Structures are given as C-alpha cells and as structure tokens.
Amino acid sequence: MPQARVGATEQHPIACAVLLVLGLAIVAGGLHYGWGSLENPGAGFVPLLAGAAMAGFSAITLVQSLVKRRRPLGELWAGAQWQRPLSASVSLVLYSLLLRDLGFPIATFILATYLYRMLGPSGWRQTLLAAALTTLGFYLLFQVWLEVQLPRGPLAFAAAERALAGLIGVAC
C-alpha cells in the first residue's frame, strides 16, 4: 500500500474555513489597535497584514477545496507517522520548562543533541559538534549581538562569556 502524502495535495474545507475566520479575527484585532501608515506604522500594522494574508490564502484554498473532489479525511491521514513530530514537540515543551533552571547553554545543547540524533543516523562526534556549534551560534546571536537576557542557569559562564566577547570585540 503506498504511503499517504499529507499536505500540498489535499485541502479540507472545514480547516480552510476555520483559518479564514481566524485570519479575519486577526484583521479585526489589527484594525482595533490602529494600523497607522507605511511611514508611521501603528501597533496593529503587522497583525493586519498577517491576518489579511492568512485570510486571503485561506479563502483561495477554501475555494479550491470546494471545487476539487476530495478524499475522506480518514484516508487523508492514513499512514501518517506521528512519532518524530510528537517527539520533537515534547522535547520543545521540556526545553521551555527546563530553560530557566538549566540555563540557555546547557538546555540548548541538550535539545540540539537530542534533535540531531533524532533526525538521522550520524555518529556521536558529529552530533555533539553540531549541537555545540548550534548552541554557540544561538548564544552569539541572542546574548552577545542582540543583547537579549538569556537564563544563565546554575553555571554562570562569566569568564567564558568575557573571553568570547573579547574575541569578537563586544563589551559585556
């Protein structure tokens, strides 16, 4: 039996209608906050545009799904594999729960290691290197360059942070 392909080839009108209504609600919220102008955008500018795009694409997809003959919903999801997406979702929830206690570097390294191991067959050396580089990249981006306060956790990497900042020429 061929494996079902979920996504681009099937649209369900109920889902399209729900997303259309949600998009219109976002547009209403954007209008409520005031959208301003292109030169001076208001608080509702981005939500208005995002909601309009969402409603527009949902309306197009809704029309397509009503015109096109569709398969029953149960047949659409037959053969779908939920293990990886569910595992990734659970790991992200755990990451958000442990981030404050473990700190950004440790929690991100653990998450990246798990996700890289889950994604494909690679050795531990490659997985740990990729996780370390990912953690370092995100740390540099958020903590050093964008100056976002990230949870430090039990291990304050103050000396390493000063050395790293000195290497790239940013003051801590």
N, C-alpha and C positions, 0 to 999 in steps of 0.2 A: 504494500500500500504506500503510495507516495506521501511524503510528509507535507502537511498543510503549510502554506505560506501566509503568514499573518501580516497584515499591514497595507502596503500600497495598492493591492489589487481588490480589496474589499472595503466597502464603507457600509455602515449600518445607519439607517435614517434616524433612529432614536438617539444614538450617540451624537450625530451631527446636529440634531435639533437641540439637545442639551447644551452642546458647546456654543451654538448660535445664541441661545438665551443668555448663557454666561457671558459671552462677548458683548452682548447688548447691555447687560448689567454693568460691565466694566466701563463701557462707553458712558453710561448714565453717571457712574461714580466720577469719571474724569470730568464730565460737564459740571457736576456738582462742585468740584474743587476749583473749577475755572482753568481753562486751558491757556489763557494768555494769548501770546502771538509768537511768531517764529523768532522775532528779535528778543522777546522777553517772555519765555515760556512760564506758565503757571504750574502749580502743583499737580494739576490734572492732565497736563500735556502728554506725558508718556503713557499713562493709563488709557487716555482717549485713543491715541494711535494704536496701542497694543490691542485694545478691545475692538477697535474698528477692523484691524487686520484679522483678528480671531473670528469676529462675526462674519466678515466677508468671505474668508476661506471656508468657514463652516457652512455658509449659505450655498456656495458653489458646490461643495461636497455633498450637501443635502440634496440639491437638485440632481446631481449625478447619481446618487444612490437611489433616488426615486425613479429615475429613467431606466437605469440598468437593472436587469434581473439579478437577484441576489440569492445566495445560498442560505440555508437556515443557520442561525447563529451558532448552534452546537457544532455543526460541521465546520464552521469557520475556525474554531479553536481546537478542533481535533488534532492531536499530535503535537500540540504546543508543549515546549519544555519549559517548566517553571523553576527548576532547581537553581540555575545560575542567577536569574533576576531576583528571585526571592532571597537567595543567599547574599547577594550584593546589597539589597535593601536592608536586610537585618544587620549587616556589617556597618552600614552607614548610620543606622539608628544607634547601634552600640558605640560607634565613634563619637556621635554627638553627646551621648551620655557620659562617656569617659574622658572627653576632651579637657574639661576643666580640671579633673583630678590628676590625669597623667601629664597634661601639658601638650602643647601643639607638636613639638618634635617627636615625642615618643608615640603619641596616639596616631599621628600621621604616618610615621614609619611602620607601625603595626598594621594599619589599614592598607597602606600601599603594598606591603609584603603579602598580605592575605589576598588582595585583589589581583596582584600579578601572578601569584601561584594558582588562583582560581581560573584565570584567563587562559592559561595554556601551559603546555609542558615545557618548562625551562628549568635549568638547574638552580640550585640554591644560590650559587655565586652570582649568577645573572639576576636573579630575583632580588637579592639583598642589595646589589649595586643599583639596580633600577629604583628600588624603594628609597635608598639613601639619596640618590640624585633627585628624585621627585620631592622628597621632604626638604632637601636643601633649596631646590628651586622655589617651592612654595614659601619657604621661610624667607628667602631673599626678597621675593616679590612682595609679600604682605608685611612682614615685620620690619625689614630694612628699608626697602624703597618706598612703599606706600605708608609706612609707619602706623600700621594697624596694630593695636594691642592684642596680642595672642596670649592665651593661657600658658604660663610657664611650667606649671606642674611642680612636682616635688624637687626636680633637679633644675636649678637655675643655671643656665649655661652662660652666665655673665662673662666669664673670661673668654670663652669661645666666641661669644657674640661680639665682644670688643675686638678680638683678633680678626674676626671675619669682616667687621665693619671697617677696620683699619686697612685691610687688604683691598677693599673696593672703594675706599675713600668716603665713607659715610659716617657721620658722628652719631654716637648712641646717646 
